[in-house]
Amino acid sequence: MGLLDFLFGKKKKTSAEEAKERLIVLLKYERKKLPTDFRLRLKEDLVEVFKKYPQFDVDNIRVDLVEEQSNENFEQLLISIPFKEEKKGG
């Protein structure tokens, strides 16, 4: 939970909502013939590759399978590999 969520009281998901989201993800993976641990394995592979480069923040790599809201048949694999923040001062 982030600071803004804490301050503004973002509603926590119920266990039923979380279970529904997990089921949807599993069904998406099955439809694409991807292993259920695909996202985790891909993230681990990306971490191994990008940790060789000190300018990347490998602790915050994200891998998501996202369905476009306007077209439920269109899905994207989104990968975010952030740069480390520059330390100021010095």
N, CA, C and O atoms as CSV, one atom per row, in Angstrom:
chain,resi,resn,atom,element,x,y,z
A,1,MET,N,N,0.842,-1.173,0.000
A,1,MET,CA,C,0.000,0.000,0.000
A,1,MET,C,C,0.885,1.233,0.000
A,1,MET,O,O,1.770,1.360,0.847
A,2,GLY,N,N,0.661,2.138,-0.933
A,2,GLY,CA,C,1.443,3.345,-1.026
A,2,GLY,C,C,0.959,4.412,-0.057
A,2,GLY,O,O,-0.112,4.289,0.537
A,3,LEU,N,N,1.750,5.447,0.094
A,3,LEU,CA,C,1.423,6.524,1.016
A,3,LEU,C,C,0.123,7.216,0.618
A,3,LEU,O,O,-0.710,7.514,1.474
A,4,LEU,N,N,-0.052,7.472,-0.678
A,4,LEU,CA,C,-1.279,8.133,-1.123
A,4,LEU,C,C,-2.497,7.257,-0.869
A,4,LEU,O,O,-3.555,7.753,-0.482
A,5,ASP,N,N,-2.349,5.956,-1.088
A,5,ASP,CA,C,-3.453,5.034,-0.811
A,5,ASP,C,C,-3.810,5.089,0.674
A,5,ASP,O,O,-4.986,5.084,1.039
A,6,PHE,N,N,-2.799,5.142,1.515
A,6,PHE,CA,C,-3.020,5.206,2.958
A,6,PHE,C,C,-3.735,6.501,3.337
A,6,PHE,O,O,-4.700,6.487,4.101
A,7,LEU,N,N,-3.245,7.631,2.788
A,7,LEU,CA,C,-3.816,8.931,3.126
A,7,LEU,C,C,-5.235,9.102,2.615
A,7,LEU,O,O,-6.090,9.648,3.312
A,8,PHE,N,N,-5.487,8.638,1.403
A,8,PHE,CA,C,-6.794,8.840,0.791
A,8,PHE,C,C,-7.708,7.632,0.914
A,8,PHE,O,O,-8.813,7.628,0.371
A,9,GLY,N,N,-7.257,6.617,1.619
A,9,GLY,CA,C,-8.108,5.488,1.941
A,9,GLY,C,C,-8.528,4.633,0.763
A,9,GLY,O,O,-9.714,4.345,0.601
A,10,LYS,N,N,-7.587,4.226,-0.054
A,10,LYS,CA,C,-7.928,3.347,-1.161
A,10,LYS,C,C,-8.521,2.053,-0.609
A,10,LYS,O,O,-7.977,1.446,0.314
A,11,LYS,N,N,-9.627,1.651,-1.183
A,11,LYS,CA,C,-10.334,0.467,-0.713
A,11,LYS,C,C,-9.529,-0.792,-1.002
A,11,LYS,O,O,-9.049,-0.994,-2.118
A,12,LYS,N,N,-9.386,-1.636,0.017
A,12,LYS,CA,C,-8.702,-2.908,-0.165
A,12,LYS,C,C,-9.615,-3.868,-0.909
A,12,LYS,O,O,-10.835,-3.838,-0.746
A,13,LYS,N,N,-9.014,-4.711,-1.721
A,13,LYS,CA,C,-9.788,-5.707,-2.441
A,13,LYS,C,C,-10.187,-6.825,-1.496
A,13,LYS,O,O,-9.432,-7.215,-0.606
A,14,THR,N,N,-11.391,-7.331,-1.712
A,14,THR,CA,C,-11.822,-8.476,-0.922
A,14,THR,C,C,-11.129,-9.714,-1.463
A,14,THR,O,O,-10.593,-9.699,-2.571
A,15,SER,N,N,-11.140,-10.777,-0.685
A,15,SER,CA,C,-10.504,-12.015,-1.150
A,15,SER,C,C,-11.223,-12.548,-2.383
A,15,SER,O,O,-10.596,-13.167,-3.243
A,16,ALA,N,N,-12.522,-12.318,-2.479
A,16,ALA,CA,C,-13.277,-12.763,-3.660
A,16,ALA,C,C,-12.825,-11.995,-4.905
A,16,ALA,O,O,-12.693,-12.581,-5.980
A,17,GLU,N,N,-12.588,-10.698,-4.764
A,17,GLU,CA,C,-12.127,-9.891,-5.901
A,17,GLU,C,C,-10.733,-10.328,-6.347
A,17,GLU,O,O,-10.454,-10.413,-7.543
A,18,GLU,N,N,-9.866,-10.604,-5.381
A,18,GLU,CA,C,-8.521,-11.064,-5.716
A,18,GLU,C,C,-8.561,-12.428,-6.392
A,18,GLU,O,O,-7.834,-12.662,-7.357
A,19,ALA,N,N,-9.396,-13.320,-5.900
A,19,ALA,CA,C,-9.530,-14.649,-6.501
A,19,ALA,C,C,-10.053,-14.542,-7.925
A,19,ALA,O,O,-9.599,-15.263,-8.814
A,20,LYS,N,N,-11.001,-13.650,-8.142
A,20,LYS,CA,C,-11.552,-13.439,-9.488
A,20,LYS,C,C,-10.463,-12.944,-10.441
A,20,LYS,O,O,-10.363,-13.414,-11.574
A,21,GLU,N,N,-9.639,-11.984,-9.970
A,21,GLU,CA,C,-8.550,-11.470,-10.804
A,21,GLU,C,C,-7.556,-12.571,-11.155
A,21,GLU,O,O,-7.113,-12.664,-12.299
A,22,ARG,N,N,-7.204,-13.404,-10.181
A,22,ARG,CA,C,-6.272,-14.505,-10.439
A,22,ARG,C,C,-6.838,-15.485,-11.456
A,22,ARG,O,O,-6.120,-15.961,-12.336
A,23,LEU,N,N,-8.127,-15.787,-11.335
A,23,LEU,CA,C,-8.775,-16.699,-12.276
A,23,LEU,C,C,-8.763,-16.112,-13.688
A,23,LEU,O,O,-8.511,-16.830,-14.655
A,24,ILE,N,N,-9.028,-14.839,-13.806
A,24,ILE,CA,C,-9.015,-14.179,-15.120
A,24,ILE,C,C,-7.620,-14.270,-15.731
A,24,ILE,O,O,-7.486,-14.566,-16.918
A,25,VAL,N,N,-6.585,-14.020,-14.937
A,25,VAL,CA,C,-5.212,-14.105,-15.431
A,25,VAL,C,C,-4.907,-15.529,-15.893
A,25,VAL,O,O,-4.334,-15.726,-16.965
A,26,LEU,N,N,-5.290,-16.518,-15.089
A,26,LEU,CA,C,-5.048,-17.915,-15.469
A,26,LEU,C,C,-5.755,-18.269,-16.769
A,26,LEU,O,O,-5.190,-18.966,-17.612
A,27,LEU,N,N,-6.979,-17.800,-16.936
A,27,LEU,CA,C,-7.715,-18.079,-18.167
A,27,LEU,C,C,-7.059,-17.407,-19.373
A,27,LEU,O,O,-7.021,-17.980,-20.462
A,28,LYS,N,N,-6.548,-16.201,-19.179
A,28,LYS,CA,C,-5.836,-15.517,-20.261
A,28,LYS,C,C,-4.603,-16.307,-20.669
A,28,LYS,O,O,-4.336,-16.484,-21.858
A,29,TYR,N,N,-3.847,-16.784,-19.675
A,29,TYR,CA,C,-2.642,-17.557,-19.964
A,29,TYR,C,C,-3.003,-18.845,-20.693
A,29,TYR,O,O,-2.339,-19.232,-21.654
A,30,GLU,N,N,-4.059,-19.504,-20.228
A,30,GLU,CA,C,-4.477,-20.756,-20.850
A,30,GLU,C,C,-4.887,-20.526,-22.304
A,30,GLU,O,O,-4.543,-21.316,-23.184
A,31,ARG,N,N,-5.620,-19.446,-22.549
A,31,ARG,CA,C,-6.074,-19.127,-23.902
A,31,ARG,C,C,-4.881,-18.855,-24.829
A,31,ARG,O,O,-4.938,-19.174,-26.016
A,32,LYS,N,N,-3.818,-18.275,-24.300
A,32,LYS,CA,C,-2.618,-17.993,-25.098
A,32,LYS,C,C,-1.639,-19.167,-25.098
A,32,LYS,O,O,-0.570,-19.091,-25.703
A,33,LYS,N,N,-2.011,-20.254,-24.415
A,33,LYS,CA,C,-1.151,-21.440,-24.293
A,33,LYS,C,C,0.185,-21.104,-23.626
A,33,LYS,O,O,1.246,-21.566,-24.045
A,34,LEU,N,N,0.095,-20.284,-22.574
A,34,LEU,CA,C,1.261,-19.906,-21.786
A,34,LEU,C,C,1.241,-20.682,-20.480
A,34,LEU,O,O,0.163,-20.956,-19.951
A,35,PRO,N,N,2.399,-21.045,-19.944
A,35,PRO,CA,C,2.413,-21.697,-18.631
A,35,PRO,C,C,1.904,-20.726,-17.563
A,35,PRO,O,O,2.061,-19.513,-17.697
A,36,THR,N,N,1.300,-21.259,-16.510
A,36,THR,CA,C,0.724,-20.389,-15.486
A,36,THR,C,C,1.759,-19.534,-14.766
A,36,THR,O,O,1.422,-18.478,-14.230
A,37,ASP,N,N,3.009,-19.974,-14.745
A,37,ASP,CA,C,4.056,-19.179,-14.101
A,37,ASP,C,C,4.855,-18.363,-15.123
A,37,ASP,O,O,5.981,-17.947,-14.850
A,38,PHE,N,N,4.275,-18.143,-16.278
A,38,PHE,CA,C,4.939,-17.433,-17.374
A,38,PHE,C,C,5.467,-16.068,-16.947
A,38,PHE,O,O,6.632,-15.743,-17.175
A,39,ARG,N,N,4.596,-15.273,-16.325
A,39,ARG,CA,C,4.967,-13.911,-15.946
A,39,ARG,C,C,6.145,-13.927,-14.978
A,39,ARG,O,O,7.080,-13.140,-15.129
A,40,LEU,N,N,6.108,-14.807,-13.994
A,40,LEU,CA,C,7.189,-14.901,-13.016
A,40,LEU,C,C,8.489,-15.354,-13.670
A,40,LEU,O,O,9.549,-14.793,-13.392
A,41,ARG,N,N,8.419,-16.359,-14.532
A,41,ARG,CA,C,9.627,-16.849,-15.192
A,41,ARG,C,C,10.225,-15.794,-16.105
A,41,ARG,O,O,11.444,-15.629,-16.150
A,42,LEU,N,N,9.382,-15.082,-16.829
A,42,LEU,CA,C,9.869,-14.019,-17.708
A,42,LEU,C,C,10.528,-12.912,-16.887
A,42,LEU,O,O,11.585,-12.406,-17.265
A,43,LYS,N,N,9.914,-12.537,-15.776
A,43,LYS,CA,C,10.491,-11.507,-14.921
A,43,LYS,C,C,11.852,-11.947,-14.388
A,43,LYS,O,O,12.796,-11.157,-14.371
A,44,GLU,N,N,11.957,-13.192,-13.957
A,44,GLU,CA,C,13.245,-13.698,-13.455
A,44,GLU,C,C,14.312,-13.660,-14.544
A,44,GLU,O,O,15.458,-13.299,-14.276
A,45,ASP,N,N,13.947,-14.028,-15.766
A,45,ASP,CA,C,14.898,-13.968,-16.882
A,45,ASP,C,C,15.335,-12.534,-17.151
A,45,ASP,O,O,16.514,-12.272,-17.386
A,46,LEU,N,N,14.379,-11.607,-17.115
A,46,LEU,CA,C,14.710,-10.198,-17.358
A,46,LEU,C,C,15.631,-9.654,-16.269
A,46,LEU,O,O,16.557,-8.897,-16.559
A,47,VAL,N,N,15.382,-10.033,-15.035
A,47,VAL,CA,C,16.241,-9.591,-13.929
A,47,VAL,C,C,17.661,-10.088,-14.157
A,47,VAL,O,O,18.615,-9.330,-13.984
A,48,GLU,N,N,17.813,-11.344,-14.541
A,48,GLU,CA,C,19.144,-11.902,-14.800
A,48,GLU,C,C,19.882,-11.129,-15.892
A,48,GLU,O,O,21.081,-10.876,-15.777
A,49,VAL,N,N,19.165,-10.758,-16.946
A,49,VAL,CA,C,19.796,-10.027,-18.056
A,49,VAL,C,C,20.148,-8.604,-17.638
A,49,VAL,O,O,21.267,-8.144,-17.865
A,50,PHE,N,N,19.180,-7.902,-17.023
A,50,PHE,CA,C,19.368,-6.476,-16.767
A,50,PHE,C,C,20.186,-6.171,-15.516
A,50,PHE,O,O,20.603,-5.027,-15.334
A,51,LYS,N,N,20.430,-7.153,-14.648
A,51,LYS,CA,C,21.254,-6.850,-13.477
A,51,LYS,C,C,22.725,-6.675,-13.862
A,51,LYS,O,O,23.537,-6.245,-13.043
A,52,LYS,N,N,23.061,-7.005,-15.093
A,52,LYS,CA,C,24.421,-6.774,-15.597
A,52,LYS,C,C,24.675,-5.285,-15.841
A,52,LYS,O,O,25.821,-4.848,-15.950
A,53,TYR,N,N,23.593,-4.518,-15.926
A,53,TYR,CA,C,23.686,-3.099,-16.245
A,53,TYR,C,C,23.271,-2.285,-15.021
A,53,TYR,O,O,22.096,-2.290,-14.653
A,54,PRO,N,N,24.210,-1.589,-14.387
A,54,PRO,CA,C,23.922,-0.907,-13.123
A,54,PRO,C,C,22.915,0.239,-13.233
A,54,PRO,O,O,22.393,0.690,-12.213
A,55,GLN,N,N,22.636,0.713,-14.424
A,55,GLN,CA,C,21.708,1.835,-14.560
A,55,GLN,C,C,20.239,1.422,-14.450
A,55,GLN,O,O,19.362,2.284,-14.398
A,56,PHE,N,N,19.956,0.106,-14.414
A,56,PHE,CA,C,18.577,-0.360,-14.324
A,56,PHE,C,C,18.211,-0.763,-12.903
A,56,PHE,O,O,19.030,-1.314,-12.169
A,57,ASP,N,N,16.981,-0.485,-12.532
A,57,ASP,CA,C,16.440,-0.830,-11.221
A,57,ASP,C,C,15.732,-2.187,-11.344
A,57,ASP,O,O,14.517,-2.247,-11.531
A,58,VAL,N,N,16.505,-3.266,-11.237
A,58,VAL,CA,C,15.961,-4.609,-11.474
A,58,VAL,C,C,14.965,-5.038,-10.397
A,58,VAL,O,O,14.177,-5.956,-10.626
A,59,ASP,N,N,14.984,-4.397,-9.236
A,59,ASP,CA,C,14.032,-4.742,-8.183
A,59,ASP,C,C,12.609,-4.302,-8.522
A,59,ASP,O,O,11.651,-4.754,-7.894
A,60,ASN,N,N,12.472,-3.433,-9.500
A,60,ASN,CA,C,11.149,-2.906,-9.847
A,60,ASN,C,C,10.721,-3.236,-11.274
A,60,ASN,O,O,9.878,-2.542,-11.842
A,61,ILE,N,N,11.287,-4.280,-11.853
A,61,ILE,CA,C,10.845,-4.740,-13.178
A,61,ILE,C,C,9.424,-5.273,-13.035
A,61,ILE,O,O,9.111,-6.000,-12.092
A,62,ARG,N,N,8.570,-4.902,-13.981
A,62,ARG,CA,C,7.177,-5.375,-13.975
A,62,ARG,C,C,6.858,-6.055,-15.295
A,62,ARG,O,O,7.288,-5.613,-16.360
A,63,VAL,N,N,6.099,-7.134,-15.205
A,63,VAL,CA,C,5.637,-7.864,-16.380
A,63,VAL,C,C,4.142,-8.091,-16.183
A,63,VAL,O,O,3.727,-8.718,-15.209
A,64,ASP,N,N,3.334,-7.580,-17.110
A,64,ASP,CA,C,1.878,-7.706,-16.993
A,64,ASP,C,C,1.260,-8.093,-18.327
A,64,ASP,O,O,1.709,-7.645,-19.382
A,65,LEU,N,N,0.240,-8.918,-18.275
A,65,LEU,CA,C,-0.576,-9.240,-19.431
A,65,LEU,C,C,-1.842,-8.412,-19.289
A,65,LEU,O,O,-2.613,-8.613,-18.351
A,66,VAL,N,N,-2.065,-7.475,-20.220
A,66,VAL,CA,C,-3.136,-6.499,-20.090
A,66,VAL,C,C,-4.089,-6.611,-21.265
A,66,VAL,O,O,-3.676,-6.713,-22.420
A,67,GLU,N,N,-5.373,-6.591,-20.942
A,67,GLU,CA,C,-6.415,-6.614,-21.965
A,67,GLU,C,C,-6.854,-5.182,-22.228
A,67,GLU,O,O,-7.101,-4.420,-21.294
A,68,GLU,N,N,-6.950,-4.824,-23.496
A,68,GLU,CA,C,-7.404,-3.477,-23.837
A,68,GLU,C,C,-8.893,-3.377,-23.543
A,68,GLU,O,O,-9.662,-4.254,-23.935
A,69,GLN,N,N,-9.305,-2.320,-22.859
A,69,GLN,CA,C,-10.695,-2.190,-22.432
A,69,GLN,C,C,-11.664,-2.078,-23.605
A,69,GLN,O,O,-12.788,-2.574,-23.520
A,70,SER,N,N,-11.254,-1.438,-24.692
A,70,SER,CA,C,-12.157,-1.253,-25.823
A,70,SER,C,C,-12.278,-2.506,-26.694
A,70,SER,O,O,-13.199,-2.621,-27.502
A,71,ASN,N,N,-11.329,-3.454,-26.519
A,71,ASN,CA,C,-11.358,-4.663,-27.340
A,71,ASN,C,C,-10.843,-5.823,-26.508
A,71,ASN,O,O,-9.633,-5.983,-26.348
A,72,GLU,N,N,-11.751,-6.635,-25.975
A,72,GLU,CA,C,-11.337,-7.703,-25.071
A,72,GLU,C,C,-10.556,-8.809,-25.765
A,72,GLU,O,O,-9.989,-9.669,-25.091
A,73,ASN,N,N,-10.511,-8.809,-27.088
A,73,ASN,CA,C,-9.719,-9.802,-27.813
A,73,ASN,C,C,-8.290,-9.352,-28.049
A,73,ASN,O,O,-7.489,-10.092,-28.619
A,74,PHE,N,N,-7.965,-8.138,-27.612
A,74,PHE,CA,C,-6.634,-7.591,-27.820
A,74,PHE,C,C,-5.906,-7.529,-26.494
A,74,PHE,O,O,-6.299,-6.780,-25.599
A,75,GLU,N,N,-4.853,-8.308,-26.362
A,75,GLU,CA,C,-4.064,-8.326,-25.134
A,75,GLU,C,C,-2.630,-7.941,-25.451
A,75,GLU,O,O,-2.126,-8.203,-26.543
A,76,GLN,N,N,-1.989,-7.321,-24.487
A,76,GLN,CA,C,-0.608,-6.895,-24.645
A,76,GLN,C,C,0.219,-7.420,-23.479
A,76,GLN,O,O,-0.264,-7.550,-22.354
A,77,LEU,N,N,1.451,-7.710,-23.772
A,77,LEU,CA,C,2.412,-8.029,-22.729
A,77,LEU,C,C,3.184,-6.742,-22.481
A,77,LEU,O,O,3.910,-6.266,-23.353
A,78,LEU,N,N,3.024,-6.184,-21.288
A,78,LEU,CA,C,3.700,-4.938,-20.943
A,78,LEU,C,C,4.857,-5.243,-20.006
A,78,LEU,O,O,4.690,-5.895,-18.976
A,79,ILE,N,N,6.025,-4.760,-20.383
A,79,ILE,CA,C,7.226,-4.961,-19.584
A,79,ILE,C,C,7.794,-3.588,-19.253
A,79,ILE,O,O,8.044,-2.773,-20.141
A,80,SER,N,N,7.991,-3.347,-17.976
A,80,SER,CA,C,8.549,-2.082,-17.518
A,80,SER,C,C,9.882,-2.366,-16.836
A,80,SER,O,O,9.953,-3.114,-15.861
A,81,ILE,N,N,10.939,-1.752,-17.370
A,81,ILE,CA,C,12.278,-1.908,-16.802
A,81,ILE,C,C,12.786,-0.501,-16.491
A,81,ILE,O,O,13.351,0.166,-17.359
A,82,PRO,N,N,12.582,-0.052,-15.248
A,82,PRO,CA,C,12.927,1.332,-14.922
A,82,PRO,C,C,14.429,1.544,-14.732
A,82,PRO,O,O,15.175,0.628,-14.386
A,83,PHE,N,N,14.836,2.775,-14.971
A,83,PHE,CA,C,16.196,3.190,-14.667
A,83,PHE,C,C,16.284,3.516,-13.182
A,83,PHE,O,O,15.287,3.894,-12.567
A,84,LYS,N,N,17.463,3.370,-12.611
A,84,LYS,CA,C,17.668,3.798,-11.235
A,84,LYS,C,C,17.647,5.314,-11.206
A,84,LYS,O,O,18.062,5.975,-12.157
A,85,GLU,N,N,17.163,5.849,-10.113
A,85,GLU,CA,C,17.136,7.303,-9.961
A,85,GLU,C,C,18.556,7.783,-9.703
A,85,GLU,O,O,19.329,7.155,-8.980
A,86,GLU,N,N,18.876,8.926,-10.322
A,86,GLU,CA,C,20.185,9.521,-10.082
A,86,GLU,C,C,20.213,10.129,-8.692
A,86,GLU,O,O,19.259,10.774,-8.258
A,87,LYS,N,N,21.323,9.912,-8.004
A,87,LYS,CA,C,21.488,10.526,-6.690
A,87,LYS,C,C,21.955,11.947,-6.901
A,87,LYS,O,O,22.926,12.201,-7.614
A,88,LYS,N,N,21.243,12.878,-6.268
A,88,LYS,CA,C,21.570,14.289,-6.421
A,88,LYS,C,C,22.442,14.759,-5.266
A,88,LYS,O,O,22.406,14.215,-4.162
A,89,GLY,N,N,23.208,15.766,-5.555
A,89,GLY,CA,C,24.084,16.315,-4.520
A,89,GLY,C,C,25.496,15.788,-4.689
A,89,GLY,O,O,25.861,15.253,-5.736
A,90,GLY,N,N,26.257,15.946,-3.669
A,90,GLY,CA,C,27.499,15.285,-3.728
A,90,GLY,C,C,28.729,15.932,-3.817
A,90,GLY,O,O,29.769,15.276,-3.864
